[in-house]
Amino acid sequence: MDIVDLREFYGSKLGLATRRSLAARLRPRFSGLTGATVMGLGFPMPYLADCVGQPAAQLAFMLARQGVFRWPEEGAVQSALVDECDLPLLESVVDVALVVHGLELTDAPQDMLREVWRVLAPQGRLFLVVPNRRGVWARFDSSPFGHGQPFSKPQLSALLKENQFSVVSWSYALYFPPSTSSTLLSAAPAIEAMGSRLMQALSGVIIVEAVKQVYAVATGKRARRLAPRGRPALATAPAKGAWRHP
């Protein structure tokens, strides 16, 4: 899906219901971000607007294959078109990263996560929102979560561990079907409440929070310097003729 498809989806009734459901799960996790540097990657704008309070800096990076548009509509531009495996940021400058419609759409998830790890500060937080392989949403292309590569919880856990992230928490959303029926959409909040209690494994998306880990690197055994125990003395020259043959 390109940027036009994504904007049209989030402007539809199904998109608005999706936005409300995901924002309800993300908002509590994004509390206390005043003064933080927040980076969104993929199509994060709806959730940056709904969940993030007053950060020191906020960036919305969109994948090169999708396209880009100006965001926000007023004020300084905070959006840019990027290569998700080569972000235009220095190392360790981001406090929180939110990836929505990103990991499942990239051809190189390992490289993408390594690049996110690079720009995150030590102990920086990463939030991934990805389609659940076992859920209904991954089976229908009527939403962005029906495109790309869905993931299971074990797959995400292994992928994060390989790229030096420690999982902090798991949460789930989108239990109502990706339907445009007004009746189903009006019942979405009740379905979400019931699904979160009874059938987490069948959610439409998985939301995982992880922390960047920085491990100490062993540099090898340090060489031990040996110091003389006594005070060094100069050897005296042999007496004249001492080495002469008798």
N, C-alpha and C positions, 0 to 999 in steps of 0.2 A: 504494500500500500504506500502511495506517495503522500505528500503533504496535503494535496487536495482531498484525497479520500479520508485522511485522518480528520481534517477540519469538518468535512461533511458529516462524518460519523458523530463527532462530539457536538455537532449542532442539531442532531436528531433526538427524538424522544428516548430511543435506546441508549444513545451516547450520554445523555444527561443522567439517566438512571445509573449507568455504569460509573460516571464521574462521582455521583453522590455516594454510591456504595464503596468505592475505593477510597475516597476522601475520608469517609467515616473511619476506615481502618488506619489510614496514614496519619491523620491529624494528631492523635494522641502521641505518636512517635516523634512528631516534629515540634513538640512543645519545647520552649526554652532555647530557641535558635537565634535569639536577639544577638546581633553582633557577629554571627557566624558567616562563613563563606559557603554558599550552597550552589552546587552544580547539578543541573538536570541534563540527562542524555537520552536521546530518542525523540519522544513527543511528550515532554514532561510539563508543558505550560499549564494545562488545567489544574494539575495537582500542586504545582508551585504556587499558583494563585490562590488555591483553596486551603492549603495546609501550612504554608510557611508564613511566619509573622513579619518581623522586621530584621532581615539579615543585613550584615554589613555589605555583602555583595551577592548577587544572584545571577547565574548564567544559565541559559537554555541552549544547549548544543543539539543540533539535529543532524541525523546521518546523511552523508553525501548522496546516497541513493534515493533518499526521500524528498529532498528539497528543503527550502527554508522560507519563512515569512517573517516580517517584522513583529517583534514582541518585546514589550507590550505596545499597544497601539499609541499610547501617549508617553512622553518622557524619553529618557535615554534608551537606546536600543540595547537589549540584553540577550539577543538571540544571534546565533551564527551557524553556518554550515561547516561541518568538520568531518575529518576522517576519524572514525571512532577508535582506530588503533594508533592514532598520532594526534593527540589533543594539543591545542595551542596554549598550553599552560606549563609553568615551571613545576618542579617537583615539590610535593608536600604543601600545596597552597589551598587545598579545598578541605573544609571541615566535614561536609555532608554531601554525598552523591546520591541522586535519585535516578534510577534507570527504568523507564517505562517505554514499551514498544521499541526496545533496543536490543537486548540480549538475544531474543528469539529471531531477530531479523538480520543479525550480522552473520557473515560467513566465517568469522574468526572469533568465537566467544572467548577462547583462551587469551588471545592477544588483546581483546577489548578489556577484559578484566585486569590484565597486567598493566594496561595503560591507566585504568581507573585507580589501581593500587598506587601507581607512580605519582599521580597528582594529589592523592589523599594525604593529609597530614598523619603522623603516627597516632594510632587510636582513632582515626577518622572513621565515620560511619557510612556504610553503603546500604541502600535500600533497593532491592530488585523486585520488580513486579513482572511476573512471567506467566504465560498460560500453563495451566495444569494439564499434564498429559492424560490424566484420568478423568478430567472434567468434560462437560458437554460443550463448552465454548470453543475448545480446540478443534471440534469436529464441524463447525459451521463457519463459513467465510463471511458471514454477515457482520462481523465485528473485526477489529484489528487483531484480537486474540485468536482468531481462526487462521492466521497467516504465520508463516515461519515455523520455527522448531519449538514445540512444547517441551516442557521438562517435568520430571518427577522430583519428589523431594530428595531421594538418594542421589540423583544426578546432580542437582544443585549443590548439595552438601559436598560431594566429591570435587566438583568444579571449583567451589570456593576454597576448599582446603588446599587444592593444588596451586592456587594463586595467592596463598598466604592471607586468607581471610578466616576469621573465626566467627561462626554463626552465633548470634545473640538470641534471636527469637524468630518464630514462624507465625504467620497469620494467614487467613484465607478469606476470600470474598467471591462474589458473583455466583450465588447459588440459583438465582432465577435464570430461566433459559434465555438465550439471546434472541428474543422474539420482539416484534414490533406491536404485538397485541396490547391495546390500551388496558385491558383487564389485567393481564399479567404484570405490566409495568406498574400499575397502581398498587398491586399486591407485592411488589418487589421488597419493600422494607420488612414485611412480615415473613416472606420467604427467606430473606437474609438472616433474620433473627433465628428462625427455626433451623436453617442449614448450619449455622455456626455451632449449634448445640448437638446436632444429630448426625451430620454427614460432612465433616470437614474434608475427608479424602476426595469428595466429589466436587469440590469448589471449582469455579471457572479459572481462577488465578491463584497463584501462590505468592505471598509477600514475605520476603526474607530480609532480616536485618543482620548485617555482619560488620565486624570491626577489622580494620587493617592491623595486621601484626607485623612487628619489626623484630626479627630475631638477631641475636648477637652472632657474629661470624667468627669462628675460630681461625686464628692466623698461624697455627702451628706452634710447636714447642719452642719457647724462647731459649736461645743459646746462653749457657752459663759462663760468665767471665771468671776466670781463675786468677786470683791475686796471690802474690808471693806472701808466705807467712812471715819470713824474716826480712830484715833490711838488706837490700842488695849491696854487695861490696865488689870493688874492682879487683881483678886478679893481678898479683904482682908479677913483673917480668922475671924470668929466670936469671940467676947470676951469670956474669960473663964467663963463658967457657963451660957452663953447666951441661950443655948438650954435646961437648966435644968428646970424641972417643979417647979412651985412655991409650 
